[in-house]
Amino acid sequence: MTNQPYGYGAYEPYPQQGQGQGQQQGQQQAWPGQAGSAGQAGPPGYGDPYADQQYTQQWQGQTWETQMQPPVAAPAEETSYLPPVQSPAQPPAPSPAQAPGYAEPAAPSGGAGDGGGPEYGPATLAGNTRVTDAQRARAEGRSPIIEPGMQPAALTALLGLLLAGGAALGTYGLLVPLVLLQAVTAAGWFRLNGMWPARQGIALGFLGAVVADAALLVSDGSPGAILGALGVWVLLSLVLQLRSHADPDERMYGLMATVAAAALAIAAGGYLAADADAVTVGAVAVAVAIVVRALPLPTALSVVVAPAAAAGAGFAVGGVAGLDAASGALVGAGAAVCALIGHRVASYDYPSRFVHFTAGVALPLAAAAPAVYVLGRMAV
């Protein structure tokens, strides 16, 4: 602040006589800014040799933006969240002050109208493409588990009967339905994990199953062929994912899905290594167990009735196929338990109809193959 000479007041009503027109206009422009500050002197005094310099300093240092007005800061409640953006085609809703007769719609329960933060409603959940069907089912209070139903169970029973008939015909008769089972297993596992299309992973898993089948035929059903093929295909799955340019998380998901699909498809080749009579009994037992499981019964009851029915089927078929009745019942019950595990896996995480007709058909039979091999060896 500049100091004024003594003897002059804070206001000078008359312009100075010795100054030009431009200086008078500058004083008139600077006067509102000078009068707005309490205790500040008015225009420069008359006859002051430093009047021009004082006026220039006052105009440069005492402006409205820097001294008279404090910095404007947005309130915290206005910057805490971004308001919803309206589409250009939709006109802004009038406020109650602008439109007295306007009645605002009632706010949804639990939303911003109740004083809480903004929440996603059912419409937002239904339109969000990043929300999976399983997450939407949990948000709506529904179970993410949906069982395949009777049609996939009928296909499983048909494929099981084809395996039983092929085993009765011989090794090469069993090979045709077994290759079909392995192909559907590899494709269904990838789709069950939400990875589609995944042609490279499906082809790699199916190729591992074919190589394992060929090794079993060459080695006369040695189980070492299955273990060797499984170890080699784990390394090939690692190489396939190392060549991928996807994100690290996606590569990890792809690696797990590829390894699991190859393992299940190769493990289904255990039907070739198992005894032919055990394959016949186990395939029939799986067919019976899955059909009983698909009946409209309470879940707890069907889980108990299905293995019992499979054991009864194994008891009946075992005597005809060449096994004793007790061994047939044991093979049938063990195969049914593993098949129910595969059936449960195919029902998990709100699967689609395609999953039901691939994984829901193949996983029960593929999961039962190791039990058929082990229990069949014990029975013989």
C-alpha positions in Angstrom: 0.0 0.0 0.0 1.3 3.5 -0.9 1.3 6.3 1.6 -0.6 9.5 0.8 0.8 13.0 1.7 -0.6 14.6 4.9 -3.5 17.0 4.5 -5.4 15.1 1.9 -8.6 13.2 2.7 -9.7 9.9 1.4 -11.9 11.5 -1.3 -11.1 14.2 -3.9 -14.3 15.3 -5.8 -12.5 17.4 -8.4 -10.1 16.1 -11.1 -6.6 17.5 -11.1 -6.0 20.3 -13.6 -2.5 19.5 -14.7 -3.2 16.0 -15.9 -4.2 14.7 -19.3 -7.4 13.1 -20.4 -5.9 9.5 -20.4 -4.7 9.9 -16.8 -8.2 11.0 -15.8 -9.7 8.0 -17.4 -7.2 5.7 -15.6 -8.1 7.4 -12.3 -11.8 6.8 -12.9 -11.2 3.1 -13.7 -9.0 2.7 -10.7 -11.4 4.4 -8.3 -13.9 1.5 -7.7 -11.1 -0.8 -6.8 -9.6 1.7 -4.4 -12.9 2.5 -2.7 -13.7 -1.1 -2.0 -10.9 -1.6 0.6 -11.4 -0.3 4.1 -8.8 2.2 5.3 -7.4 2.8 1.8 -6.6 6.3 0.5 -8.4 7.8 -2.5 -6.9 9.3 -5.7 -3.3 10.6 -5.6 -2.9 14.0 -4.0 -2.7 17.2 -5.9 0.8 18.4 -6.7 2.5 15.2 -5.7 5.5 14.6 -8.0 5.1 10.8 -7.5 1.4 10.8 -8.3 1.8 8.9 -11.6 4.0 6.3 -10.0 1.7 5.9 -7.0 -1.3 5.5 -9.3 0.5 2.9 -11.4 1.5 0.9 -8.4 -2.0 1.0 -7.0 -3.4 -0.2 -10.4 -1.0 -3.1 -10.6 -1.0 -4.3 -7.0 -4.6 -3.7 -5.9 -6.8 -5.6 -8.3 -10.1 -7.3 -7.6 -8.8 -10.8 -8.5 -5.7 -10.7 -6.2 -6.7 -8.8 -3.1 -10.3 -7.8 -3.0 -11.7 -11.2 -3.7 -10.5 -14.4 -1.9 -9.8 -17.5 -4.0 -13.0 -19.4 -4.9 -12.9 -23.0 -3.7 -15.6 -25.5 -4.7 -17.5 -26.9 -1.8 -16.5 -30.5 -0.8 -20.1 -31.8 -1.3 -20.0 -30.6 -5.0 -16.7 -32.5 -5.8 -17.3 -35.6 -3.7 -18.9 -37.5 -6.7 -19.7 -36.9 -10.3 -23.4 -36.3 -11.0 -25.1 -38.5 -13.6 -24.6 -37.3 -17.1 -27.8 -36.8 -19.0 -28.1 -37.7 -22.7 -28.2 -34.8 -25.2 -31.7 -35.8 -26.3 -33.1 -35.7 -22.8 -33.8 -32.2 -21.5 -32.7 -31.4 -18.0 -35.4 -31.9 -15.3 -36.7 -28.5 -14.0 -36.1 -27.8 -10.4 -39.0 -27.2 -8.0 -38.1 -23.4 -7.9 -38.4 -23.1 -11.7 -41.5 -25.3 -12.1 -43.7 -25.0 -9.0 -46.1 -27.7 -10.4 -43.4 -30.2 -11.1 -43.5 -33.4 -9.0 -40.3 -35.3 -8.8 -40.5 -39.1 -9.1 -40.0 -41.2 -6.0 -36.4 -42.2 -5.5 -35.7 -46.0 -5.5 -35.3 -47.7 -2.2 -31.7 -47.7 -0.9 -30.5 -45.2 -3.6 -29.4 -41.6 -3.5 -32.9 -40.4 -2.7 -32.8 -42.0 0.8 -29.7 -40.0 1.7 -27.2 -42.8 0.9 -24.7 -43.1 -1.8 -25.6 -44.0 -5.4 -26.2 -47.7 -5.9 -26.7 -49.9 -9.0 -30.3 -50.9 -9.5 -31.6 -54.0 -11.3 -31.6 -52.3 -14.6 -27.9 -51.4 -14.3 -27.0 -54.9 -13.4 -28.9 -56.3 -16.3 -27.2 -53.9 -18.7 -23.7 -54.2 -17.4 -21.7 -56.4 -19.8 -19.0 -57.1 -17.2 -21.4 -58.7 -14.7 -21.6 -62.4 -15.3 -24.7 -64.5 -15.0 -23.5 -66.0 -11.8 -22.9 -62.6 -10.2 -26.3 -61.4 -11.4 -27.9 -64.6 -9.9 -26.2 -64.0 -6.5 -27.2 -60.3 -6.6 -30.8 -61.3 -7.2 -30.8 -64.0 -4.5 -30.8 -66.9 -6.8 -28.5 -69.9 -6.8 -25.6 -69.9 -9.3 -26.0 -73.7 -9.5 -28.2 -75.0 -12.3 -28.3 -78.8 -13.0 -28.1 -79.9 -16.7 -31.5 -81.6 -16.6 -33.0 -84.7 -18.3 -32.0 -84.1 -21.9 -28.2 -84.0 -21.1 -28.7 -86.9 -18.7 -30.3 -88.9 -21.6 -27.4 -88.1 -23.8 -25.0 -89.2 -21.1 -26.9 -92.4 -20.7 -26.8 -93.0 -24.5 -23.0 -92.4 -24.6 -22.6 -94.7 -21.6 -24.5 -97.4 -23.3 -22.3 -96.9 -26.4 -19.2 -97.3 -24.2 -20.6 -100.5 -22.6 -21.5 -102.0 -26.0 -18.1 -101.0 -27.5 -16.3 -102.6 -24.6 -18.3 -105.8 -25.2 -17.3 -105.8 -28.8 -13.6 -105.3 -28.2 -10.9 -102.7 -27.9 -11.5 -101.0 -31.3 -15.2 -101.0 -30.8 -14.7 -99.1 -27.5 -12.3 -96.6 -29.3 -15.0 -94.9 -31.4 -17.3 -93.7 -28.5 -14.3 -93.0 -26.4 -12.8 -90.6 -28.9 -16.2 -88.8 -29.0 -16.3 -88.6 -25.3 -12.8 -87.1 -25.1 -13.6 -84.5 -27.7 -16.8 -83.3 -26.0 -14.9 -83.3 -22.6 -12.2 -80.9 -23.9 -14.7 -78.6 -25.5 -17.1 -78.6 -22.6 -14.4 -77.8 -20.0 -13.3 -74.7 -21.8 -16.9 -73.5 -22.2 -17.6 -74.2 -18.6 -14.7 -71.9 -17.6 -16.1 -69.1 -19.8 -13.4 -69.4 -22.5 -14.9 -69.5 -25.9 -13.7 -69.7 -28.6 -10.5 -71.5 -27.5 -9.6 -73.6 -30.5 -6.0 -74.0 -29.7 -6.6 -75.2 -26.1 -9.4 -77.5 -27.2 -7.3 -78.9 -30.0 -4.3 -79.4 -27.7 -6.4 -81.2 -25.1 -8.0 -83.5 -27.6 -4.7 -84.2 -29.3 -3.3 -85.2 -25.9 -6.2 -87.7 -25.5 -5.6 -89.2 -28.9 -1.9 -89.6 -28.2 -2.7 -91.3 -24.9 -5.1 -93.6 -26.6 -2.5 -94.5 -29.2 0.1 -95.1 -26.5 -2.4 -97.4 -24.6 -3.1 -99.4 -27.7 0.6 -99.8 -28.4 1.5 -100.6 -24.7 -1.4 -103.1 -24.3 -3.3 -100.9 -21.8 -0.3 -99.9 -19.6 -1.4 -97.0 -17.2 2.1 -95.5 -17.6 1.0 -94.3 -21.1 -1.6 -92.1 -19.5 0.8 -90.6 -17.0 3.5 -90.0 -19.7 1.0 -88.3 -22.0 -0.3 -86.2 -19.1 3.2 -85.0 -18.2 4.1 -84.1 -21.8 0.9 -82.2 -22.3 1.4 -80.1 -19.2 4.7 -78.9 -20.7 3.0 -78.2 -24.1 0.3 -76.2 -22.3 3.0 -74.1 -20.7 4.6 -73.5 -24.1 1.2 -72.5 -25.6 0.5 -69.9 -22.9 4.1 -68.5 -23.1 3.4 -67.7 -26.8 0.2 -65.8 -25.9 0.2 -62.0 -25.9 -2.7 -61.7 -23.5 -2.6 -60.2 -20.0 -0.9 -62.3 -17.3 -4.2 -63.1 -15.5 -5.8 -64.3 -18.7 -2.7 -66.4 -19.5 -2.9 -68.0 -16.1 -6.6 -68.8 -16.5 -5.9 -70.2 -20.0 -3.1 -72.3 -18.6 -5.3 -73.8 -15.9 -8.1 -74.5 -18.3 -5.8 -76.1 -20.8 -4.1 -78.3 -18.3 -7.4 -79.4 -16.7 -9.1 -80.1 -20.1 -6.1 -82.2 -21.3 -6.0 -84.0 -17.9 -9.7 -84.9 -18.1 -9.6 -85.9 -21.7 -6.5 -88.1 -21.1 -8.0 -89.6 -18.0 -11.0 -90.7 -19.9 -8.7 -93.0 -21.8 -8.6 -95.1 -18.6 -11.5 -97.0 -20.2 -9.0 -98.5 -22.7 -6.7 -99.5 -19.8 -9.5 -101.0 -17.7 -10.9 -104.5 -17.9 -13.6 -104.8 -20.5 -16.2 -106.3 -18.1 -15.5 -103.5 -15.6 -16.0 -100.9 -18.4 -19.4 -102.4 -19.3 -20.6 -102.4 -15.7 -19.3 -98.9 -14.9 -20.7 -97.3 -18.1 -24.2 -98.8 -17.4 -24.0 -97.7 -13.7 -23.1 -94.2 -14.7 -26.0 -94.1 -17.2 -28.5 -95.2 -14.5 -27.1 -92.8 -11.8 -27.3 -89.7 -14.0 -30.8 -90.5 -15.2 -31.9 -91.0 -11.6 -30.2 -87.8 -10.5 -32.1 -85.8 -13.2 -35.5 -87.0 -11.9 -37.6 -84.3 -10.2 -36.6 -85.4 -6.7 -35.2 -83.4 -3.8 -31.5 -82.9 -4.1 -30.6 -84.7 -0.9 -32.8 -87.7 -1.8 -31.5 -88.0 -5.4 -27.9 -87.9 -4.3 -28.6 -90.9 -2.1 -30.9 -92.8 -4.5 -28.6 -92.4 -7.6 -25.6 -94.4 -6.2 -27.9 -97.0 -4.8 -29.6 -97.4 -8.2 -26.1 -97.6 -9.8 -25.0 -100.2 -7.4 -28.1 -102.2 -8.2 -27.4 -101.9 -11.9 -23.8 -103.0 -11.3 -25.0 -106.0 -9.3 -27.4 -107.0 -12.1 -25.0 -106.4 -15.0 -21.9 -107.8 -13.2 -23.2 -111.3 -13.2 -23.9 -111.1 -16.9 -20.7 -109.4 -18.0 -18.4 -111.8 -16.2 -17.9 -110.2 -12.9 -19.4 -111.5 -9.7 -22.4 -109.6 -8.3 -20.6 -108.1 -5.4 -17.8 -106.8 -7.5 -20.3 -105.4 -10.0 -22.1 -103.5 -7.3 -18.8 -102.1 -6.0 -17.7 -100.9 -9.5 -21.2 -99.5 -10.1 -21.3 -97.6 -6.8 -17.8 -96.2 -7.2 -18.4 -95.1 -10.8 -21.7 -93.5 -9.8 -20.1 -91.4 -7.0 -17.4 -90.1 -9.4 -20.0 -89.4 -12.1 -22.1 -87.4 -9.6 -19.0 -85.3 -8.8 -18.6 -84.5 -12.5 -22.3 -83.8 -12.8 -22.0 -81.3 -10.0 -19.0 -79.6 -11.6 -20.9 -79.2 -14.8 -23.7 -77.5 -12.9 -21.5 -74.8 -11.2 -21.4 -71.1 -11.8 -24.7 -70.6 -13.7 -23.7 -72.4 -16.9 -25.3 -72.0 -20.3 -27.3 -74.4 -22.4 -24.2 -75.2 -24.5 -22.3 -76.1 -21.3 -25.1 -78.5 -20.3 -24.9 -80.3 -23.6 -21.1 -80.6 -23.6 -19.6 -80.6 -20.1 -22.9 -81.8 -18.6 -22.9 -84.8 -20.9 -19.2 -85.8 -20.9 -17.9 -84.9 -17.4 -19.8 -87.7 -15.5 -18.4 -90.3 -17.8 -14.9 -88.8 -17.9 -14.7 -88.5 -14.1 -15.8 -92.1 -13.7 -13.0 -93.6 -15.8 -10.3 -93.7 -13.0 -12.8 -95.4 -10.6 -13.7 -97.9 -13.2 -10.0 -98.7 -13.9 -9.0 -99.0 -10.2 -12.1 -100.9 -9.0 -12.1 -103.2 -12.0 -8.5 -104.2 -11.2 -9.4 -104.8 -7.6 -12.4 -107.0 -8.7 -10.4 -109.0 -11.1 
